[in-house]
């Protein structure tokens, strides 16, 4: 059985990866994002799928 601390640690690590992914995608140039068909409003959704799946 997973302990409470392991669950909290896992969630904190995923949230940190989510924040890093959002920051990295946001830091790309507009030209790069458009080439990849990524729009600014899509960044949180893309980051969420990359980290949490679904």
N, C-alpha and C positions, 0 to 999 in steps of 0.2 A: 504494500500500500504506500502510495506517495504521501510524504509528509507535507504539512502546510508550508514549511519553509522551502521545500523543493518546488512546490507549485508556485509560490511567490517568486522564487528566483527565476524559474522558467518564464513566467509572464513578464518579469522585468527585462530579461534578456531579449525576448521577442519584441517588446515595446522599444527597446534601444535599437534593435535592428530595423524596425519600422521607421523610427525617426531618422536613422542614418540613410535609409533608402529614399525617404522623402527628400532629405537634404541633398543627396547626390543627384537625384532626378531634377530637382529644382535648380541645381547649379549648372546643369547643362545649358548650352546656348539654345536660343529659340530655333535656329536653323537645324541643329541636331535633333531637337525634339520633333520638329515638323517632319524631318526626314524619317524618323522612326514612328510617325503618326501618333505622337504623344502630345496631348494638349494639357495645359496647366491644370485644369479642373479634373483631369484623369489621374494625376500623380498620386493622390492619397489612395485611390482604388487599386492602382497598379502595385503600390507598395504593400498594401494590405494583402493582396493575393500572393505576392512574392514571399511574404513572411508567414502569414497564417494559413495560406491555401484557400481553397474554395473560391 
